[in-house]
Amino acid sequence: MNPDLVIRNARVLTCDPSRFGLGMVDRGAIAIRAGVIEWVGPDADRPGATRVVDAGGRLVTPGLVDCHTHAIFAGDRANEFAMRAAGKTYLEIAAAGGGIGATLGPTRAATDETLVALLLARLDLALAAGTTTMEIKSGYDLTVAGELRLLRCIAAAGRRPAPRIVPTLLAHLVPPERKADRSAYIIELRDQLIPQVATDKLAASVDIYCDEGAFTLAETRSILGAAKIAGLPVRGHVGQFTDLGAAELLADLAALSADHLEQITDRGIEQLASAGVVAVMLPGACVQLRLPVPPVEKLRAAGVLMAIASDLNPGSSYCEQLPLQMWLATTHYGMTVEEAWLGVTRHAAKALGLPTGGTLQADVQADLIVWACDDPATVPYRYGAASSLIESVYVGGVRCGMAVS
């Protein structure tokens, strides 16, 4: 039986780990059956198909994978952007009542319908810029019932076929009203929230913010230990402002990823490399907060895999476009174009525990982009122009309505 669809006459950037570098197949083709890639190879050897699309020599890549977002929230914090532009720091703004705490009220007050609608609008913008898989964290309610509600709203949005959603339970920080009984709050997260999330299968992993003004290293160990007991993989926001030793803890716990890493020791880098933990680079937040650049050269030299994500959130990186983050990664962070592409495809998928995600190879879901260019460097080079550079987006072999042609 012939495939349902063949995309031919393409420069196929496969990101297939069995191929060299980005796994480019010049004058290539992709055969798809029932939403799954059946074959990738030279155009001259392509099989017949029910439907054939001529890519006209354009670049075809895996759909982009955004492995770190806070996309479910209500309200905005444009006033904080103005404060930051005037010289205030993140921690100064938080101390004045801004920061994460400023998003709690609007998010808690919003109805489920409002939260889902806001999230769907952001997903549409991400899809139009090429994101076919998006991780979404809870973390803007900070009560047991409220975090469960956010995860259920994420699940409701995820019933649409595109983009694919990967939900994460985030222990963001101790809410202002619980600072007097901080220990009791940690116990609620550990003994109530995490087991319920695992039982109801509401999240694929548990993330935690371990940094100055958030959770301590001891609290992080307790919370992530509960996640491991519940059978949930773990991740961490670490070293954004202060290195508390959380990178080493994540390595000990065989975490999926360590995210931010503006501050990390050489020992932390070595342990991430040994444990195979993906380092998630978040250049949008780093630039906006005027933070030091993570030690990319040291991470590279140690062999740590690097992903790139949008960190979509209302305070420090209100951006749905991964190609813009690729530009920041290649300019501000000094990553190569090859590293940037792997960072939003294969390595980002690994950070989410998706071993074959972000690739174009046989037996993986047919999530791909046909670009209106033929050079991979054009995508980060033409920053801010992602939608106009996209010819079409396919999720599960089906062309998405949000695609620009």
Buried (B, 14 or more C-beta within 10 A) or exposed (E): EEBBBBBBBBBBBBBBBEBEEBBBBEEBBBBBBEBBBBBBBEBEEBEEBEEBBEBEEBBBBBBBBBBBBBBBBBBBBEEBBEBBEEEBBBEEBBEEEBBBBBBBEBBBEBEEEBBBEBBEEBBBBBBBBBBBBBBBBBBBBBBBEBBBBBBBBBBBBBEBEBBBBBBBBBBBBBBEEBEEEEEEBBEBBBEBBBBBBBEEEBBBBBBBBBBEBBBBBEBBBBBBBBBBEBEBBBBBBBBBBBBBBBBBBBBEBEBBBBBBBBBBBEEBBBBBBEBBBBBBBBBBBBBBBEBEBBBBEBBBEBEBBBBBBBBBBBBBBBBBBBBBBBBBBBBBBEBBBBBBBBBBBBBBBBBBBBEBBBBBBBEBBBBBBBBBBBEBBBBBBBBEBBBEBBBBBBBBBBBBEBBBE
